[in-house]
Structures are given as C-alpha cells and as structure tokens.
Amino acid sequence: TFAMNFSVTIPLFAKQVLLLEETGYGFLMSATGIGALAGALAMAALSRGGPRNVYIYVFPIIVGALLVGTGLSGHAIAAAVILAVISFFYMIFMSSVNTTLQSGATDEFRGRVVSVYSLVVSGSTPLGNLFAGAVSERFGARAGFTICGALIVVLLLALLALQKRKTEPET
C-alpha cells in the first residue's frame, strides 16, 4: 500500500524537489525499471533454495528506509540510485511472497489464494496512491516518500514484534 506509489510521488518529486523536466522524470522512472529487472534476474538466480524469510520480513523494511532516503535526497543521481535499489528489493520481496503463498497452498486452493493475493496487491495500490498524493499535496513532494517509507518501517517492526511475542513460550 505505501511502497510503490511511484506514479504519484516521482513526478512531483522530480519537478518540485529535483527541478527536473520530463527527461529527468524519465531518467528516474528508468532507474526503477532497471532496479526491478535486476531484482527479477537476481531472484531467478537465487530461487534454487526457495524463498527465504529475510526476503519477506527484512526487505520491506529496507524498502521503507530507502523511501525515507529518497525523500531526503536532493540530487537526481542519488535519487535514481535509491529508486533502483528500492525496485530491486521490492521485486525480490514480491516474488518471494507470491512463491511462498503458492507453495503453501494445496492444489485445490492455489487459484483462489493467487486471486486473493492479486486482489490485495492490485486493490491496495490505488489506496496507497491516494494516500501518497494527499500527503504530497498537503506537505510537499518530499513528504510523500518520507511518510510512506516511515509508515512501512514502523508498521512492519510492530508486526514483527507482535509475531515474535506470539511465538515466544510463556513463562
């Protein structure tokens, strides 16, 4: 929901913060594509052992921290590199979640599981775009990245803490 709002955040960031024109915007968007391609290729190379928990639990926190870094950056090259790295980690995360869900589902429910997963991913993106757009409009282009990234980090750390508490034996 809060991670991949690039269609809303990058155009504003490019224009308002980095003072870039259309070519600069294209450069930033190309960086996201290069990062995603590199992530997909890396995942293909790493996939022999199956998805790892670090991809699912740690990579989203890295993405959130990098979104904050993007909001704080003020140089086009730095922003492009950070956006490429975000897309790299996000691609591995999404592939790992998809693989984990499909391999954990029984044959008769796999199609339904993938349908619900697709609905959640596709349905949450417009909500995130609305949120990021409203934040950017109210507080500026930097805030769209920074607040969304901070929310990811805070929410995931809270989720991991709750999960750890549930798995610890009672004394």
Disulfide bonds with the S-S distance in Angstrom:
none
